[in-house]
Amino acid sequence: MMKGFYVTLLAASMSLVGWNAAFATAPTIGNIPAEVKIGDSDPGDNPAGTDNNYFVFTNAFQFSTKVTPGQGSVASNLVWTFGEFDWSATGATLPANWGPGQSRAYHYTVNGVAAANKGDTAIANDALANSPNAKNVANKINGAANTAADFATFRDVIWTPTNLTGPFPGPISAAEIAKGAEGKFVRFYVSDENGYIVSKDMIVKSIDGGVDMISGGGGWTQTVKDTLGNTNGWIGTGTPGAPGIDVTDAQVSSSSTELKITVQTSSSRYRIEGWGNFGLMNYQNVVGSTNYVRGKFFIYATPTVNPATAPINNVPNFRIKVFAGASAQEQIGINDFSYSATGESGPVAGDFYSITNNAAEETNAGIDIQPSRDSTKPSMYRVDLDPVDVPSLNTAAGKIGASIESMATSNNAAATLTFSELQLGVYPADVDGSGLALLDYKANDPTNGAASKNIVQNAFNALNDFTPGRRQEIYFGTTPPLGQAGEVFATVLADTGSATVGSIGFGFDTSPIPTNRFGVGVADVTAKTPATMPRMSANKRYRARFHVTSSLKTSDTNSANVRFGSMRVRVQLAQGGLAARLELPGPANAAAGTNTILKETLPGVGTANPESVAGYQNGTVKGGWYTAIFNSLLTPYVHPERGGTGSDDALAASRMPVLSAQPGPGNTTSGSYRDLACGVDALKQAEWVTLAFPNFPTTLFPKNDVQFRCQEIHLSELPEVDDGGYNATLP
């Protein structure tokens, strides 16, 4: 009990020692990690000729993003140093020579520099003397902002000595393993040119057989840092070389540190290829019902011709996903995933649909949205997932995975997308009602009902041509431009003000669509006026909650019966270019005995969604809450190659010039690229087709339809989570 009390106090401590220059103030240290774990089992922790005892955590956090200079100080003058406390005499047995001042007592360097103060006594005496060691630039561990030296790299120099190239000794006893896992305190100092010095403490641990992780610092806990490669559990997805598909249209490849997707010019074909990893962490032990999952994807693009000056539409659309499921078989299905939160990018909308449908505007926005073309400074995109906490996911089999895939729709797309790193972790789930409310829709509510919003619903079908790989044209309206009249679309279910369960809210019914058609219903919800329009601000998160119900079954053992098809809820830029979605792909996976998780997640009879409003349900109408999370693109991290200095907000403005120049929140100008819309979509899959290709199934999906109504939508703006910012492993 005493030890726990001591640790709590010390972890939260901050000291301030210095003299008060006129009009000057001390710097402020932000949310540095509360705990750093240095493992030896990460991808890349086995340099050639070594074993697994490589206890180095590269780029654990970025110094320049964790401190604010005081008044009268310049950021470039700040000096970071650190002190290393002694190992505690309590807890795990103190190994030989690990006591104060002994030969194996002090374990850590940061960026190759040893502690300015070693041991409890030295730390205390230096503070009493006005911190000469902690202020000494000879002990400086940080470098210029946004360079390699701006990131803290930890090394356990006892288990991984710097005078060896491997194999390294690692721990030499069980006592050392136990004590390393218990950890010790390290104090980080920041001093400035005015004589001020501040400090914060963290716990640093060496975990034999573990992986590099940080926790704390705003609630983010990193659990996976994968620098990728062809032996790290990633597999290629898509259908290169399938009947009717030119294998040169799209290809996947890999190196020891990168995954690549190469798309070439084509005519009237999708080029959908990518990479997926279907078991990066466990839901039960890591996520649970109290956390969200975040993926940080580091990506750069290389157009095939003239990479530096190639047009925007040479870079293909792409999808990056974080998803939940139970096994590779269940997650893949027919080239599909159990469900996912998806961030999409590209000059033209891919498989989601821009409200404006304006290619010129989408292309202009794509200047900021598409990835960096600098391999040394890849773009960082955030994708967050709020898993629906159903019982079958909360088992030992429940997994969290990730993927990246091209969604090339433009004939001109010709580039290589390179996926250079993935960081995966969790942060505490938001509480309903938290944040700044931006848009509220509630059926039959006098203030926030249908009349208070623009609710635009459209239905259309794909061209009845399922040649593998073909980009299917879309019918809009009752007189298709392709000359094939008589198409039957999904029924639009408008919000009529009904208070009868099953008829409350708006939605779609796809049952009129022929069984050999792919049909879509798209509903977009926006504010009535530009002044009240939700708009993207710099360095924010946007969380949308949707309450959806259905009377369909989520699964059925009889293949002749209809089961729920596919649905997605989303937050997107209204002008197109980027959408964050929660996808629930039903029919391929919802057959009996294949994916229990999905059966429990979908709305309808059979759902096990634990969050719902009783008044919208009865014995034959069931559903619940679903969440989509959109991370602002106005950050410094999408285009780090554009340089600049200043705060995150200032860098977001200078590095994202197209988006930052658009009208922001409260501006009465209409049509901003930063406008945010919420949407709910129905997707009915084709059940059969007739093709002349050998080995291609004529039965595509089980019998399925989509029927649902959405009763509530709540969009709020929240602070961005401190997840370490841009901390890619630099080449």
C-alpha positions in Angstrom: 0.0 0.0 0.0 2.8 2.4 0.9 4.6 1.7 -2.4 1.5 2.3 -4.4 1.0 5.6 -2.6 4.6 6.6 -3.2 4.4 5.7 -6.9 1.3 7.7 -7.4 2.8 10.9 -5.9 6.0 10.6 -7.7 4.5 9.9 -11.1 2.4 13.0 -10.9 5.2 15.2 -9.6 6.5 18.4 -11.3 9.3 20.6 -10.0 10.0 24.2 -10.8 13.4 25.7 -9.9 14.9 28.8 -11.4 15.2 32.6 -11.2 12.6 35.0 -12.4 13.8 37.1 -15.3 11.7 40.2 -15.9 8.5 39.3 -17.8 9.7 35.7 -18.4 7.8 32.6 -17.5 8.7 29.0 -17.2 8.2 26.4 -20.0 5.4 23.9 -19.5 5.9 20.2 -20.1 2.8 18.6 -21.6 1.6 15.0 -21.6 4.7 13.0 -21.9 4.1 9.2 -21.4 3.5 8.1 -17.9 5.2 4.8 -18.7 7.6 3.6 -21.3 8.1 -0.2 -21.8 11.3 -1.2 -23.8 10.8 -4.7 -25.3 12.9 -6.9 -27.5 10.2 -8.7 -29.5 9.1 -5.9 -31.9 9.4 -6.1 -35.7 12.9 -4.8 -36.5 14.3 -5.8 -33.0 16.5 -8.4 -34.6 19.3 -6.5 -36.4 21.4 -8.8 -38.7 23.7 -11.0 -36.6 21.9 -10.4 -33.3 19.5 -12.3 -31.1 16.3 -11.0 -29.5 18.1 -9.0 -26.7 17.8 -5.7 -28.5 16.2 -3.5 -25.9 15.8 -0.3 -27.9 12.6 1.8 -28.2 13.0 4.0 -31.2 11.0 7.3 -31.3 9.0 6.7 -28.2 7.7 10.4 -28.2 8.5 13.7 -29.8 10.1 16.4 -27.6 8.9 19.5 -29.5 5.3 18.4 -29.2 5.5 17.9 -25.5 6.6 21.3 -24.3 5.4 24.9 -24.6 8.1 27.6 -24.2 7.5 30.2 -21.5 7.1 33.9 -22.2 10.4 35.4 -23.3 11.7 32.0 -24.5 12.3 30.5 -27.9 11.4 26.8 -28.5 14.8 26.2 -30.2 16.6 27.2 -27.0 14.9 24.6 -24.8 17.2 21.9 -23.5 15.9 18.5 -22.5 18.0 16.2 -20.1 17.1 13.4 -17.8 17.9 11.9 -14.5 17.7 8.2 -13.5 16.5 7.2 -10.0 17.7 4.2 -8.2 15.9 0.9 -8.3 13.4 0.5 -5.5 14.5 -1.7 -2.6 10.9 -3.0 -2.3 8.9 -5.1 -4.7 10.9 -7.6 -6.8 14.3 -8.8 -5.4 17.1 -6.3 -6.1 19.6 -8.2 -8.4 23.3 -8.2 -7.7 25.0 -4.9 -8.5 21.7 -3.1 -9.0 21.9 -1.1 -5.8 22.7 2.7 -5.7 25.9 3.5 -7.5 26.7 -0.1 -8.4 27.9 -1.4 -11.8 24.5 -2.5 -13.1 22.4 0.2 -11.4 21.9 2.7 -14.2 20.4 1.2 -17.3 19.2 3.9 -19.7 20.4 6.3 -22.3 18.1 8.6 -24.4 19.4 9.4 -27.9 22.7 7.9 -26.9 23.2 10.2 -23.9 23.4 9.0 -20.3 21.5 10.5 -17.4 22.6 13.9 -16.2 21.9 12.8 -12.6 22.3 9.1 -11.6 20.5 8.0 -8.4 18.2 9.5 -5.9 20.9 11.3 -4.0 22.4 12.9 -7.2 18.9 14.1 -8.3 18.1 15.6 -4.9 21.5 17.4 -4.6 21.4 18.8 -8.1 18.0 20.3 -7.4 19.3 22.0 -4.2 22.2 23.5 -6.2 19.9 25.0 -8.8 20.2 22.1 -11.2 23.6 22.6 -12.9 23.7 19.1 -14.2 20.2 19.1 -15.5 20.8 22.5 -17.2 24.1 21.5 -18.7 23.9 21.5 -22.5 26.5 18.7 -22.5 23.8 16.4 -21.3 21.2 17.6 -23.9 19.2 14.8 -25.5 16.9 16.7 -27.9 17.6 18.2 -31.3 16.0 20.5 -33.8 12.2 20.2 -34.2 11.0 17.6 -36.7 14.4 15.9 -37.1 15.5 12.5 -35.9 16.9 14.0 -32.8 13.5 15.5 -31.9 12.3 12.0 -30.9 13.3 10.2 -27.7 14.9 6.8 -28.3 15.5 4.7 -25.2 18.1 2.1 -24.8 18.8 -0.3 -22.0 22.6 -0.2 -22.1 23.0 -3.0 -19.5 21.0 -5.6 -21.4 22.0 -4.1 -24.8 25.4 -2.6 -24.4 26.5 0.0 -27.0 30.0 -1.4 -27.3 28.6 -4.6 -28.8 27.0 -5.3 -32.2 25.3 -8.5 -31.0 24.5 -11.0 -29.8 23.6 -8.9 -26.7 23.7 -10.4 -23.2 20.2 -9.4 -22.1 19.1 -10.2 -18.5 21.3 -12.7 -16.8 18.9 -13.9 -14.1 15.3 -14.3 -13.2 15.7 -11.5 -10.6 16.9 -9.1 -13.4 13.9 -10.0 -15.5 11.5 -9.4 -12.6 13.1 -6.1 -11.6 13.2 -4.9 -15.2 9.5 -5.5 -15.6 8.8 -3.6 -12.4 10.6 -0.6 -13.7 12.1 2.5 -12.2 11.5 6.3 -12.3 13.2 8.6 -14.8 12.9 12.3 -14.5 12.9 14.5 -17.6 14.0 18.1 -17.3 13.4 21.1 -19.6 15.4 24.3 -19.1 15.4 27.5 -21.1 17.7 30.5 -21.8 16.1 32.5 -18.9 17.3 30.0 -16.3 14.0 28.3 -15.7 13.9 24.5 -15.3 10.8 22.2 -15.0 10.6 18.5 -14.8 8.2 15.5 -15.0 8.7 11.9 -14.0 7.8 8.7 -15.8 8.3 5.0 -15.2 10.6 3.1 -17.6 10.6 -0.7 -17.8 12.6 -3.3 -19.7 10.4 -6.2 -20.6 12.1 -9.4 -21.6 10.1 -10.9 -24.5 7.8 -7.9 -24.6 7.1 -5.1 -27.1 7.8 -1.4 -27.1 4.8 0.5 -25.6 3.9 3.8 -24.1 1.0 4.6 -21.9 -0.5 7.7 -20.3 0.1 11.1 -21.8 -3.5 11.9 -22.5 -4.9 8.4 -22.1 -3.3 6.8 -25.2 -1.7 3.3 -24.7 0.3 2.1 -27.7 0.2 -1.7 -28.0 1.5 -2.4 -31.5 4.3 -0.6 -33.4 4.8 -2.5 -36.6 7.4 -1.3 -39.1 6.0 -3.8 -41.5 7.5 -6.2 -44.0 6.7 -9.5 -45.6 7.2 -11.7 -42.5 5.2 -9.9 -39.9 1.8 -11.5 -40.4 0.5 -9.3 -43.3 -1.1 -11.0 -46.3 -2.1 -9.6 -49.7 -5.8 -9.1 -50.3 -7.7 -8.7 -53.6 -7.9 -10.8 -56.7 -5.0 -10.2 -59.1 -5.1 -12.5 -62.1 -8.7 -13.6 -61.5 -10.7 -14.3 -64.7 -11.1 -11.1 -66.7 -8.6 -9.1 -64.6 -5.3 -7.9 -66.0 -2.7 -8.7 -63.3 -0.8 -5.6 -64.3 -3.7 -3.3 -63.2 -2.8 -3.6 -59.6 -0.1 -5.5 -57.7 1.1 -5.9 -54.1 4.7 -6.3 -53.1 6.8 -5.9 -49.9 10.2 -5.4 -48.6 11.6 -6.1 -45.1 10.2 -2.8 -43.9 7.4 -1.7 -46.2 4.2 -2.9 -47.9 3.4 -1.6 -51.4 0.4 -1.4 -53.6 1.1 -0.5 -57.3 -1.8 0.7 -59.4 -1.5 1.2 -63.2 -3.8 3.0 -65.7 -6.8 1.0 -66.8 -10.1 1.3 -68.6 -13.4 0.9 -66.8 -12.0 -1.2 -64.0 -11.6 -1.0 -60.3 -8.1 -1.8 -59.0 -8.7 -3.1 -55.5 -5.6 -4.6 -53.9 -4.0 -4.3 -50.5 -2.7 -5.8 -47.3 -4.3 -7.0 -44.1 -3.3 -8.3 -40.7 -6.1 -10.1 -38.9 -4.9 -10.5 -35.4 -2.8 -7.6 -34.2 -4.2 -7.5 -30.7 -6.9 -9.1 -28.5 -10.1 -7.3 -27.8 -10.8 -8.9 -24.5 -7.5 -8.1 -22.7 -6.6 -4.8 -24.4 -9.8 -3.0 -25.6 -12.9 -4.0 -23.7 -16.0 -1.9 -23.4 -14.1 1.1 -21.9 -11.7 1.9 -24.7 -11.6 2.9 -28.4 -9.0 1.6 -30.8 -6.7 3.9 -32.8 -4.5 3.1 -35.8 -1.8 5.5 -36.9 -1.0 4.7 -40.5 2.1 6.1 -42.1 1.8 6.2 -45.9 3.5 7.9 -48.9 2.7 7.8 -52.6 4.9 7.6 -55.7 3.3 8.4 -59.0 4.6 6.2 -61.8 5.5 9.1 -64.1 7.1 12.3 -62.9 6.4 11.7 -59.1 7.0 15.2 -58.0 4.7 16.9 -60.5 2.2 14.2 -61.5 -1.5 15.3 -61.4 -3.6 14.7 -58.3 -5.7 12.0 -60.0 -2.6 9.8 -60.6 -2.7 8.9 -56.9 -5.5 6.3 -56.3 -8.1 6.4 -53.7 -7.3 4.2 -50.8 -9.0 2.7 -47.7 -7.3 2.2 -44.3 -9.1 0.1 -41.8 -9.1 -0.9 -38.2 -11.6 -3.8 -37.6 -12.8 -6.3 -35.2 -13.5 -10.0 -35.7 -12.5 -13.5 -34.6 -10.4 -15.2 -37.3 -8.9 -14.6 -40.7 -11.6 -16.7 -42.4 -14.4 -14.8 -40.7 -12.9 -11.4 -41.4 -12.1 -12.0 -45.0 -15.3 -13.7 -46.1 -15.7 -12.9 -49.8 -13.0 -10.2 -49.8 -14.7 -8.4 -46.9 -14.1 -7.6 -43.3 -16.2 -8.2 -40.2 -16.7 -4.5 -39.7 -14.4 -1.6 -39.7 -13.9 2.1 -39.1 -12.5 3.4 -42.4 -10.7 6.5 -43.4 -10.7 7.1 -47.2 -8.8 9.5 -49.3 -8.4 10.3 -53.0 -9.2 12.9 -55.6 -12.5 11.3 -56.5 -14.9 9.5 -54.1 -14.5 5.7 -54.4 -17.2 3.6 -52.8 -18.7 6.4 -50.9 -20.4 9.3 -52.5 -19.8 13.0 -52.4 -22.8 15.2 -51.6 -21.7 17.7 -54.2 -20.5 15.2 -56.8 -18.1 17.8 -58.0 -14.9 16.3 -59.4 -13.1 19.7 -59.6 -13.7 20.5 -55.9 -12.8 17.0 -54.9 -9.5 17.2 -56.8 -8.7 20.6 -55.3 -9.3 19.2 -51.8 -7.1 16.2 -52.7 -4.1 18.5 -52.8 -4.2 18.4 -49.0 -5.8 15.1 -48.4 -3.6 12.8 -50.6 -0.4 11.3 -49.1 3.0 12.8 -49.0 5.3 12.0 -51.9 8.4 12.1 -49.7 9.5 8.6 -48.6 11.4 10.1 -45.6 8.4 12.0 -44.4 5.3 9.8 -44.9 1.8 11.1 -44.1 0.2 10.0 -40.9 -3.5 9.2 -40.9 -5.5 8.4 -37.8 -8.4 5.8 -37.9 -10.4 5.2 -34.7 -12.8 2.3 -34.0 -15.5 2.0 -31.3 -16.3 -1.7 -31.4 -19.8 -2.7 -30.7 -19.3 -4.6 -27.4 -21.1 -7.8 -28.2 -20.6 -11.0 -26.2 -18.9 -13.0 -28.9 -16.2 -10.3 -29.4 -15.5 -10.3 -25.7 -13.8 -13.7 -25.7 -10.3 -15.1 -26.2 -11.0 -15.3 -29.9 -11.9 -11.7 -30.4 -9.3 -9.9 -32.4 -8.4 -6.4 -33.7 -6.8 -6.1 -37.1 -5.9 -3.5 -39.7 -5.6 -3.2 -43.5 -4.8 -0.9 -46.3 -6.1 -1.2 -49.9 -6.3 0.8 -53.1 -9.8 1.8 -54.3 -8.7 3.0 -57.7 -11.6 4.3 -59.7 -10.0 6.9 -62.0 -8.6 5.4 -65.3 -5.6 7.7 -64.8 -4.6 6.4 -61.5 -1.0 5.2 -61.8 1.1 5.2 -58.6 2.5 3.1 -55.8 1.1 3.5 -52.3 3.7 2.5 -49.7 2.6 1.6 -46.2 5.7 2.2 -44.0 4.4 1.8 -40.4 1.4 1.1 -38.3 0.9 2.0 -34.6 -2.1 0.5 -32.9 -3.3 1.4 -29.4 -6.3 2.3 -27.3 -7.6 5.3 -25.5 -10.5 5.8 -23.0 -14.0 5.9 -24.6 -15.9 9.1 -24.7 -18.9 9.7 -22.4 -22.2 10.4 -24.2 -22.8 14.2 -24.0 -19.2 15.1 -23.7 -17.6 17.6 -26.1 -19.1 20.4 -28.2 -22.4 19.4 -29.7 -22.4 20.2 -33.4 -25.4 18.4 -34.9 -28.3 16.7 -33.2 -31.1 14.8 -35.0 -33.9 13.1 -33.0 -37.1 11.9 -34.7 -40.2 13.6 -33.5 -38.2 16.1 -31.3 -39.7 19.6 -31.5 -36.2 21.2 -31.7 -34.1 18.6 -33.4 -36.5 16.7 -35.5 -36.5 16.2 -39.3 -37.6 19.7 -40.1 -34.5 21.2 -38.4 -32.1 19.4 -40.7 -31.4 18.8 -44.3 -32.0 15.0 -44.8 -31.2 14.0 -48.4 -32.0 10.4 -49.4 -31.1 8.8 -52.7 -31.3 5.2 -54.1 -29.5 3.8 -57.1 -28.3 0.5 -58.6 -25.1 -0.6 -60.2 -25.0 -1.6 -63.9 -25.9 -5.3 -64.2 -22.4 -6.3 -65.5 -20.4 -8.3 -63.0 -17.4 -9.0 -65.2 -14.6 -9.4 -62.6 -12.8 -6.2 -62.0 -15.2 -4.0 -64.0 -16.0 -0.6 -62.6 -19.8 -0.8 -62.4 -21.6 2.3 -63.7 -24.3 3.7 -61.4 -27.9 4.5 -62.3 -29.2 7.8 -60.9 -32.9 8.5 -60.9 -35.7 6.8 -62.8 -34.3 7.4 -66.3 -30.8 5.9 -66.3 -28.3 7.7 -68.5 -27.1 4.4 -69.8 -30.4 3.9 -71.7 -31.7 0.9 -69.6 -35.0 2.3 -68.2 -37.2 0.4 -65.8 -34.7 0.0 -63.0 -36.3 -0.6 -59.6 -34.5 1.0 -56.7 -34.6 0.8 -52.9 -37.6 2.4 -51.2 -36.8 5.6 -49.4 -38.3 5.6 -45.9 -38.7 9.3 -45.0 -39.2 10.6 -41.5 -42.9 11.1 -41.5 -43.2 12.0 -37.8 -44.6 8.6 -37.0 -44.4 7.5 -33.3 -45.1 3.8 -34.1 -42.2 1.5 -33.3 -40.7 0.4 -36.6 -41.7 3.6 -38.4 -39.8 6.1 -36.3 -37.1 8.0 -38.1 -35.7 7.7 -41.7 -34.1 4.8 -43.6 -34.4 2.5 -46.6 -36.0 -0.8 -47.7 -34.1 -2.6 -50.5 -36.7 -5.4 -51.0 -37.9 -4.0 -54.4 -34.4 -4.3 -55.9 -34.0 -7.4 -58.2 -31.9 -10.2 -56.8 -29.3 -9.8 -59.5 -28.5 -6.1 -58.7 -26.2 -4.4 -56.3 -28.3 -1.6 -54.8 -27.4 1.3 -52.5 -29.4 3.7 -50.4 -27.5 6.8 -49.3 -28.8 9.3 -46.6 -26.9 12.5 -45.8 -27.8 14.7 -42.8 -26.5 18.3 -42.6 -27.4 21.5 -40.9 -29.8 23.9 -42.4 -27.6 27.0 -42.7 -23.9 27.7 -43.3 -23.6 29.4 -39.9 -24.8 26.3 -38.1 -23.0 23.8 -40.4 -20.5 21.5 -38.5 -17.1 22.3 -39.9 -13.7 20.7 -39.4 -11.3 22.6 -37.1 -7.6 21.9 -36.6 -6.5 19.0 -34.3 -9.9 17.8 -33.3 -11.9 14.6 -33.2 -15.5 14.2 -34.3 -17.7 11.5 -32.8 -21.1 10.6 -34.3 -23.5 8.3 -32.6 -26.4 6.7 -34.7 -29.3 4.8 -33.3 -30.6 2.3 -35.9 -33.2 -0.4 -35.8 -34.5 -3.1 -38.1 -37.2 -5.8 -38.3 -35.0 -8.2 -40.4 -33.2 -11.1 -39.0 -29.4 -10.7 -38.6 -28.9 -14.4 -39.6 -31.0 -17.4 -40.6 -30.2 -21.1 -40.9 -32.6 -21.4 -43.9 -30.8 -20.1 -47.0 -34.2 -19.3 -48.6 -35.0 -16.7 -46.0 -33.8 -13.1 -46.1 -31.2 -11.9 -43.7 -29.9 -8.4 -43.0 -27.5 -7.1 -45.8 -24.8 -4.5 -45.2 -25.0 -1.1 -43.5 -22.6 1.7 -42.7 -22.7 4.9 -40.7 -20.3 7.7 -41.5 -18.9 11.2 -40.9 -17.4 12.8 -44.0 -16.3 16.0 -45.6 -19.4 17.1 -47.5 -17.4 18.0 -50.5 -16.0 14.5 -50.7 -12.5 13.3 -50.4 -12.5 11.8 -46.9 -15.0 9.7 -44.9 -14.7 7.9 -41.6 -17.2 5.0 -41.4 -18.3 2.1 -39.3 -19.1 -0.7 -41.8 -21.3 -3.7 -41.0 -20.9 -6.1 -44.0 -23.7 -8.7 -43.5 -24.7 -11.2 -46.0 -21.4 -12.9 -46.8 -20.7 -13.5 -43.2 -24.0 -13.7 -41.4 -24.9 -17.2 -42.5 -25.4 -19.6 -39.6 -22.1 -20.9 -38.2 -19.7 -18.4 -39.7 -19.6 -15.1 -37.9 -21.4 -14.9 -34.6 -19.8 -11.5 -33.9 -21.4 -9.9 -36.9 -24.8 -11.5 -36.2 -24.7 -10.0 -32.8 -23.6 -6.6 -34.1 -26.0 -5.9 -36.9 -29.4 -4.2 -36.1 -32.4 -6.4 -36.3 -33.8 -9.5 -34.7 -30.8 -11.4 -33.3 -28.7 -8.3 -32.4 -26.8 -8.3 -29.1 -25.9 -4.7 -29.2 -25.7 -3.7 -25.5 -26.5 0.0 -26.1 -30.0 0.9 -27.2 -33.1 3.0 -26.5 -36.0 0.8 -25.4 -38.6 3.1 -26.8 -37.5 2.4 -30.4 -37.8 -1.3 -30.1 -40.3 -4.1 -29.5 -40.3 -7.9 -30.0 -39.9 -7.6 -33.8 -37.9 -4.4 -34.1 -34.4 -4.4 -32.6 -31.2 -2.3 -32.8 -28.9 0.0 -30.9 -26.2 2.6 -31.1 -23.3 2.7 -33.6 -20.4 5.1 -33.6 -18.2 6.6 -36.3 -15.2 8.7 -35.4 -13.6 11.3 -37.8 -10.2 12.7 -37.1 -9.5 16.2 -38.4 -7.2 16.4 -41.5 -6.1 19.8 -40.3 -3.1 18.5 -38.5 0.7 19.0 -39.1 1.0 15.2 -39.7 -0.6 14.6 -43.1 2.1 16.6 -44.8 5.2 16.8 -42.7 7.3 17.2 -45.8 5.9 20.8 -46.2 8.0 22.0 -43.3 7.5 25.1 -41.2 7.7 25.9 -37.5 5.2 26.8 -34.8 2.4 25.2 -32.8 0.3 22.3 -34.1 -2.4 24.7 -35.1 0.0 27.0 -36.9 1.6 24.1 -38.7 -1.8 22.7 -39.6 -2.7 26.0 -41.3 0.6 26.3 -43.2 0.9 22.6 -44.3 -2.8 22.3 -45.3 -3.3 25.5 -47.3 -6.3 24.5 -49.3 -8.4 23.2 -46.4 -7.2 25.9 -43.9 -8.3 28.7 -46.3 -11.8 27.4 -46.5 -14.6 29.0 -44.3 -14.5 27.6 -40.8 -17.1 27.2 -38.0 -19.6 30.0 -37.8 -18.8 31.5 -41.2 -21.9 32.3 -43.2 -20.3 31.4 -46.5 -21.8 28.2 -48.0 -20.0 25.3 -49.6 -16.8 25.0 -47.5 -14.5 22.0 -48.1 -14.5 21.7 -44.3 -18.3 21.1 -44.0 -19.1 17.8 -42.2 -22.0 15.6 -42.9 -23.4 12.5 -41.2 -24.7 9.6 -43.2 -26.4 6.2 -43.0 -26.2 3.8 -46.0 -27.9 0.6 -47.1 -26.1 -1.8 -49.3 -28.0 -4.8 -50.9 -25.6 -7.3 -52.4 -26.3 -9.1 -55.7 -27.4 -12.7 -55.0 -26.7 -14.2 -58.4 -25.2 -13.3 -61.8 -24.8 -15.0 -65.1 -21.2 -15.0 -66.4 -19.2 -16.9 -69.0 -16.1 -17.0 -66.9 -14.9 -20.4 -65.6 -14.7 -21.0 -61.9 -16.5 -17.7 -61.2 -19.5 -18.3 -58.8 -22.9 -17.5 -60.2 -24.3 -17.3 -56.7 -22.5 -14.3 -55.1 -24.2 -13.6 -51.8 -26.9 -15.3 -49.6 -30.4 -14.0 -49.9 -30.3 -10.5 -48.3 -32.1 -7.2 -48.0 -31.6 -4.1 -46.0 -34.4 -2.5 -44.1 -33.7 0.0 -41.3 -34.6 3.3 -39.8 -32.4 5.8 -38.0 -34.0 7.5 -35.0 -31.1 9.7 -33.7 -27.8 11.2 -34.7 -25.5 13.1 -32.4 -22.2 14.7 -33.7 -19.8 16.3 -31.3 -16.4 17.9 -31.4 -13.7 16.6 -28.9 -10.1 17.4 -28.2 -7.6 15.3 -30.1 -6.0 12.4 -28.1 -2.4 12.9 -27.2 -1.1 9.8 -29.0 2.5 10.9 -29.4 1.9 12.8 -32.6 4.1 12.2 -35.5 6.6 9.6 -34.3 7.3 7.5 -37.3 10.4 5.4 -37.4 12.6 7.6 -39.7 14.6 5.9 -42.4 
